[in-house]
Amino acid sequence: MATIREIAKACGVSISTVSNVLNNKSNVGEDTRQKILDTAKEMAYIPNYMAKNLKLKTTKTIGIITEDLTVFNCAEIVDGIHEFFDEHGYTFLLGNLRLYKKYDNEFYHRDVYKKQVDTELNKMKAKQVDGIIYIGAHCRKINYIPQGFPIPLVLAYSFCSNPDIPSVIFDDEEAAYQATSALIKNGNRKIGVIAGELSSLHTKERINGYKRALGDAGIPFRCNLIQEGNWNKTQSICACKTLMDEAVTAIFAMNDIMAGGVYEFTAREELKVGTDLDLIGFDNREVAQAYNPTLTTIKLPLNRIGRKAAEIMINILENGRESIQKNLYKINCELIIRDSLRK
């Protein structure tokens, strides 16, 4: 890797001239400027951001903490953050708490959770990052974020009640409205729902969207058409049987795994999804395209959540906290039409 001194020697100019060009200062002739840029490229020059930013009393480096990088949503959110930072001259340090791997799905109910969050936040602060983006493994309310943390925090795929910490999540209610409306548009009036845990915020928001779509179409709401699937395939098979006994013509499953229970039940009954029953899932997991027929589903805006979190962080750092007008940002999902809807 070349240094500024080596580039100056190769071009026959002073070190200060090279520095001016690489820092985009205008007091250098065009021919000289182009020669320096071409030479820097040929010599694979990489700026020393740390040295440069020490002078500015900023690192332009953001800490990213994921609760677990192996959970399906995290990698694409990180990619969205990375993409936005690349476009705006920022870098990042990545910390992975590995909570799901260590403690399974209920990690946030364990006492060790708070200690690990504290430790990782303080590690990032010690590395002199300008701010931290915290990515939840599950989109939920984060009950533990230290009060008065000295550098900016932004939450992605999670939220908290502290108005000083902006959060970016997806819009559950609007996504369910979109899914239900698509089923109604396809001619269905009796639409069943296989829900997640009924106490879940996601479930409640999606039921609100389902009810709103029914109301807008003049279809009465029937509570017996909502059956709990508890986010898993086994329970969704039981829920599907109950709904089919109610003679539903369509089902909205609140995740793609529970949609798998519908495929399994209908196959047992010699029925076919997309022919005898319309089906829409949620999440756009890889399995959605492996089902036969392929599953129409809601795609989570993971990349856009990451990009928005990065945008908010840079806004705070460059324009102050007052530049952020909202505490909670909801990003719309996308309905992906496949073959589980009847033509």
VOMI-55438 format. One record per residue (C-alpha): x, y, z. Coordinates in steps of 0.05 Angstrom, whole numbers, padded with zeros to 5 digits, always signed. Layout:
% VOMI-55438
XYZ...
END
This chain:
% VOMI-55438
+00000+00000+00000+00029+00067-00022+00038+00128+00023+00028+00201+00006+00104+00210+00008+00113+00154-00045+00060+00184-00090+00092+00253-00084+00160+00223-00104+00130+00186-00164+00095+00249-00189+00153+00297-00174+00111+00342-00130+00109+00360-00057+00074+00320-00003+00027+00379+00011+00006+00381-00063-00012+00307-00061-00050+00318+00005-00089+00376-00025-00110+00334-00085-00130+00273-00043-00170+00318+00003-00205+00349-00056-00177+00419-00047-00181+00462-00109-00114+00500-00109-00079+00450-00155-00076+00452-00231-00120+00402-00269-00062+00365-00303-00025+00357-00237-00088+00337-00201-00105+00283-00252-00033+00257-00252-00035+00249-00176-00103+00215-00177-00081+00166-00231-00016+00151-00194-00052+00140-00128-00099+00091-00163-00041+00054-00196-00004+00049-00130-00066+00025-00094-00066+00083-00044-00115+00075+00014-00128+00136+00058-00111+00131+00132-00180+00149+00158-00161+00142+00231-00104+00192+00225-00146+00240+00185-00206+00236+00231-00165+00246+00294-00152+00316+00269-00226+00327+00260-00242+00296+00329-00286+00244+00296-00273+00174+00270-00329+00170+00219-00334+00099+00245-00400+00071+00273-00407+00010+00317-00459-00042+00295-00482-00090+00349-00525-00150+00327-00560-00193+00378-00545-00252+00333-00516-00248+00263-00540-00318+00246-00614-00300+00253-00644-00292+00183-00658-00217+00185-00591-00191+00212-00543-00201+00153-00586-00162+00104-00597-00105+00153-00521-00101+00163-00513-00101+00088-00561-00042+00081-00522-00003+00134-00456-00020+00100-00483+00002+00033-00506+00069+00059-00441+00081+00097-00401+00066+00034-00440+00119-00003-00427+00171+00051-00354+00157+00070-00367+00122+00136-00338+00056+00162-00362+00009+00217-00340-00041+00270-00384-00102+00278-00400-00135+00345-00441-00199+00349-00472-00218+00416-00491-00288+00391-00550-00289+00440-00595-00336+00400-00538-00385+00389-00521-00385+00463-00589-00382+00496-00641-00399+00443-00704-00360+00428-00719-00333+00498-00650-00301+00509-00680-00232+00525-00713-00261+00587-00647-00283+00617-00607-00242+00668-00543-00250+00628-00574-00210+00570-00566-00141+00603-00494-00155+00623-00474-00175+00553-00508-00114+00522-00473-00068+00572-00406-00101+00558-00412-00095+00482-00436-00023+00485-00377-00004+00528-00328-00041+00483-00353+00000+00424-00348+00064+00463-00276+00047+00482-00260+00038+00408-00281+00111+00399-00338+00099+00350-00381+00160+00336-00446+00123+00347-00477+00054+00353-00532+00019+00313-00563-00038+00353-00598-00093+00312-00650-00137+00346-00654-00211+00330-00730-00205+00338-00770-00143+00320-00794-00124+00390-00792-00072+00445-00722-00071+00476-00732-00065+00551-00659-00053+00567-00620+00004+00537-00575+00043+00586-00600+00113+00602-00555+00172+00585-00507+00133+00541-00454+00185+00519-00456+00172+00444-00515+00168+00396-00554+00103+00391-00603+00080+00337-00644+00016+00340-00658-00026+00278-00709-00083+00276-00728-00064+00347-00752-00004+00386-00755+00026+00456-00795+00078+00494-00736+00126+00503-00751+00186+00458-00677+00201+00452-00664+00136+00415-00694+00132+00345-00717+00064+00321-00730+00033+00253-00778-00026+00244-00825-00052+00190-00899-00036+00187-00936-00099+00210-01005-00070+00204-00997-00044+00134-00966-00109+00111-01025-00150+00138-01073-00100+00105-01037-00110+00039-01039-00186+00045-01113-00189+00064-01131-00139+00010-01097-00183-00042-01138-00243-00018-01202-00202-00022-01184-00177-00092-01176-00250-00112-01249-00261-00096-01246-00286-00025-01297-00265+00028-01283-00317+00081-01209-00309+00099-01177-00347+00157-01116-00325+00195-01063-00370+00226-01034-00323+00278-00970-00322+00319-00974-00319+00395-01036-00278+00410-00997-00237+00461-00944-00218+00409-00942-00145+00385-00932-00171+00314-00995-00213+00319-01036-00155+00347-01012-00107+00293-01025-00157+00237-01095-00172+00263-01108-00097+00262-01087-00095+00189-01130-00156+00173-01191-00124+00207-01180-00058+00171-01177-00092+00103-01241-00131+00118-01276-00067+00141-01255-00028+00079-01285-00084+00036-01350-00088+00076-01335-00158+00102-01356-00173+00174-01300-00193+00222-01308-00262+00253-01262-00278+00311-01268-00354+00300-01230-00345+00235-01167-00326+00274-01131-00388+00300-01065-00388+00338-01007-00423+00304-00955-00401+00354-00904-00387+00298-00892-00462+00286-00913-00513+00233-00941-00566+00281-00991-00520+00314-01009-00487+00247-01032-00555+00221-01084-00557+00277-01103-00485+00263-01111-00500+00189-01157-00559+00204-01202-00514+00246-01204-00461+00192-01219-00511+00137-01277-00537+00180-01303-00465+00177-01300-00470+00101-01251-00413+00090-01229-00402+00018-01164-00367+00036-01113-00365+00093-01065-00311+00114-01008-00345+00154-00968-00297+00196-00902-00329+00177-00876-00375+00122-00863-00432+00171-00937-00434+00191-00955-00431+00118-00918-00497+00113-00970-00527+00159-01024-00507+00109-00987-00543+00053-00980-00605+00096-01053-00606+00118-01082-00594+00049-01038-00649+00019-01065-00698+00071-01136-00678+00052-01120-00684-00023-01130-00610-00032-01082-00564-00068-01058-00494-00048-01068-00446-00106-01125-00488-00134-01172-00504-00076-01146-00451-00028-01110-00384-00032-01051-00376+00015-01006-00318+00034-00948-00323+00083-00902-00272+00116-00826-00261+00117-00805-00284+00047-00759-00337+00076-00720-00382+00028-00771-00438+00039-00826-00396+00006-00798-00413-00063-00787-00486-00045-00861-00499-00030-00904-00529-00086-00936-00486-00111-00890-00428-00092-00915-00384-00035-00942-00314-00043-00914-00277+00017-00895-00211+00050-00822-00191+00040-00790-00155+00099-00754-00090+00080-00689-00111+00114-00641-00074+00069-00683-00011+00074-00686-00017+00150-00610-00018+00151-00604+00040+00103-00654+00082+00143-00618+00067+00208-00552+00089+00176-00584+00152+00148-00612+00171+00216-00544+00159+00250-00507+00203+00200-00560+00257+00206-00551+00258+00281-00475+00262+00276-00474+00315+00222-00536+00357+00238-00551+00343+00312-00605+00303+00347-00656+00358+00332-00652+00340+00258-00690+00275+00273-00764+00289+00272-00791+00222+00295-00776+00170+00348-00803+00111+00309-00796+00099+00234-00838+00045+00201-00815+00018+00133-00867-00013+00087-00861-00086+00067-00872-00114-00003-00922-00167-00026-00888-00219-00070-00939-00253-00115-00926-00327-00131-00968-00388-00147-01006-00399-00082-01060-00351-00106-01112-00379-00154-01109-00349-00223
END
